[in-house]
Amino acid sequence: MQVHVYILFSNSLERYYSGIADDVDKRLEQHNAGKGKYTSKGMPWHIITTIACASRSEAMALEKKIKKRGIQRYLIDNNLI
């Protein structure tokens, strides 16, 4: 089963958000329905990128790396924006 690390952007907050999900589209719907403490403030969220990982532990390690580096910096360094 593939797990994805996803990065979202909110125009209203001008902020990025990263998370992990098996079904990114379903998770985006949840974020945009206000079903998240942080993400409810920045609706609507837009998908910037998704990165497929072989396992949940690999996805968790990648998300930690992204957050530690800074989401925007990670995107720039990897030519994703």
N, C-alpha and C positions, 0 to 999 in steps of 0.2 A: 504494500500500500504506500502510495506516495503522499508525502506531507509537503505543504508549501509554506514558505516564508513569504509574506506579502507586505508591500509598502503602500500606504494610502496617503493622500494629501487632502487637506481641507482648505479651500479658498478663503472661507470666512475666518479661520484662525491663522492661516498662512503657516501651517505646521504639518509635519509628517508624522505618521504612526506606523509602527511595524507590529506584526503579529504572526501567529502560526495557525494554520487550518488545514483540514483534509479537503474541505469544499470551500474555496475562496469566494465564489459567487454567493453562496448561502451566508457566509460570514459577513460579507459586505452588506447584504440585505439587513442583517442584524444590527450592524453598526449604524446604518442609515435609518433604522427604525427606533433608534435611541436606546438599544439594549446593551449599553456599556457605559460605565461611569465616566470615563474620559471622553470617549468618542461621541457621546450624546451632545456635547457642546459644539461640535464642529461639523454638523451635518450640512450639506451632503459631503460624503467622502468619495474620492475617486481613486481607482487603482492606478498606481504608477508602474509597479512591476510585481511579478511573482517569480519565485525561485523554487524549483522542485528539488526536494531532498529525498534520499532513499529511506530515511528513518526519522522518527520524532526526535531522537537524541541529536542527530545531525542538524535538524532544523533548529533545535534549541541552541546549539552551539553557534550556528550562523546568526540567529537573531541576537544573541548576546554580543557577538562580534560587531554587528551592525549598530546596535545601540551604544556600545562602548565607543566606537569610532565617531558616532553621530550619523544620523540617517542621511541627511543632506550630503555630508562629506562622503559617505559610502557611495551614494548614487553618482556623485561627480567623479570620484576616483575610478569607478567602474563604467564610466560613460553611459549611464542609464538615464541621465537628464542632460 
